[in-house]
Amino acid sequence: MATKHQLDIIVNDKTQRALGGIQGNLTRLQKGFGQVSTAAKAFVAVLAAREIVQFGQTIIDAGAQFQVFRNQLRLVTKGQEDLNRVFGLLQQTARANRTSFEETIDLFTKLRISTEALGFSEERVVNVTSKLSQALQVAGADGNTASSVIRQFGQAMASGEVRGDEFRSLVEGLGPALAIMARESGITVGELRKMSQQGELTAETMFKIFENSEALTGAFQSMSITTGQLQTRLGDAFQAAAARIAEASG
């Protein structure tokens, strides 16, 4: 039979061996965590480097895109000061109308070229660019319809009169928006159609119908902003900020 002294030795020995095993496990666990931590840090570093490269590319792309915009406007403006002024006006117009800056630049450029012979100022063309953009949204025009309306309106401005086929395309594309403007001007859509068929609807008359309409702007502003429009506004704001970084950093 084992004595108390022998039991104490056995218990102490087993306890020490158990503690030693636990300590060994803890040591191996710490080493394992250390290896995982090192790998995790390396992985995070790789992700960070990739994000930095992507962000840098975003800045480069934004700077290049804004240079394209400026080159478009150089075709229809006079000198750097005039370019900067119109550029700023169109940025404000795009934000106010919840449309992309690229689409606004493109629409203004086309209208500026097509109305050049009419002698309209840049401010007036910017205003009609804004009104036409609002009209397309009030009418709920899709991309193809909007392109058709812009093309027909531009052709009418360039030719000096709104002919029957061009007016028909505007009616089909703008629908309620054109009715709102016609009613405000005191001329019905039917009367405008008759004028276009008889060659009496001049480009200047049509231009002024857009230019002077306040009811159209009111109808547009009464519409709730959509998720898509919010995304467009956010995307344009980010692109503008990235372009400024590109310009500042070279």
Rosetta blueprint (number, residue, H / E / L):
1 M L
2 A L
3 T L
4 K H
5 H H
6 Q H
7 L H
8 D H
9 I H
10 I H
11 V H
12 N H
13 D H
14 K H
15 T H
16 Q H
17 R H
18 A H
19 L H
20 G H
21 G H
22 I H
23 Q H
24 G H
25 N H
26 L H
27 T H
28 R H
29 L H
30 Q H
31 K H
32 G H
33 F H
34 G H
35 Q H
36 V H
37 S H
38 T H
39 A H
40 A H
41 K H
42 A H
43 F H
44 V H
45 A H
46 V H
47 L H
48 A H
49 A H
50 R H
51 E H
52 I H
53 V H
54 Q H
55 F H
56 G H
57 Q H
58 T H
59 I H
60 I H
61 D H
62 A H
63 G H
64 A H
65 Q H
66 F H
67 Q H
68 V H
69 F H
70 R H
71 N H
72 Q H
73 L H
74 R H
75 L L
76 V L
77 T L
78 K L
79 G H
80 Q H
81 E H
82 D H
83 L H
84 N H
85 R H
86 V H
87 F H
88 G H
89 L H
90 L H
91 Q H
92 Q H
93 T H
94 A H
95 R H
96 A H
97 N H
98 R L
99 T L
100 S L
101 F H
102 E H
103 E H
104 T H
105 I H
106 D H
107 L H
108 F H
109 T H
110 K H
111 L H
112 R H
113 I H
114 S H
115 T L
116 E H
117 A H
118 L H
119 G L
120 F L
121 S L
122 E H
123 E H
124 R H
125 V H
126 V H
127 N H
128 V H
129 T H
130 S H
131 K H
132 L H
133 S H
134 Q H
135 A H
136 L H
137 Q H
138 V H
139 A H
140 G L
141 A L
142 D L
143 G H
144 N H
145 T H
146 A H
147 S H
148 S H
149 V H
150 I H
151 R H
152 Q H
153 F H
154 G H
155 Q H
156 A H
157 M H
158 A H
159 S H
160 G L
161 E E
162 V L
163 R L
164 G H
165 D H
166 E H
167 F H
168 R H
169 S H
170 L H
171 V H
172 E H
173 G H
174 L H
175 G L
176 P H
177 A H
178 L H
179 A H
180 I H
181 M H
182 A H
183 R H
184 E H
185 S H
186 G L
187 I L
188 T L
189 V H
190 G H
191 E H
192 L H
193 R H
194 K H
195 M H
196 S H
197 Q H
198 Q L
199 G L
200 E L
201 L L
202 T E
203 A H
204 E H
205 T H
206 M H
207 F H
208 K H
209 I H
210 F H
211 E H
212 N L
213 S L
214 E L
215 A H
216 L H
217 T H
218 G H
219 A H
220 F H
221 Q H
222 S L
223 M L
224 S L
225 I L
226 T L
227 T H
228 G H
229 Q H
230 L H
231 Q H
232 T H
233 R H
234 L H
235 G H
236 D H
237 A H
238 F H
239 Q H
240 A H
241 A H
242 A H
243 A H
244 R H
245 I H
246 A H
247 E H
248 A H
249 S H
250 G L
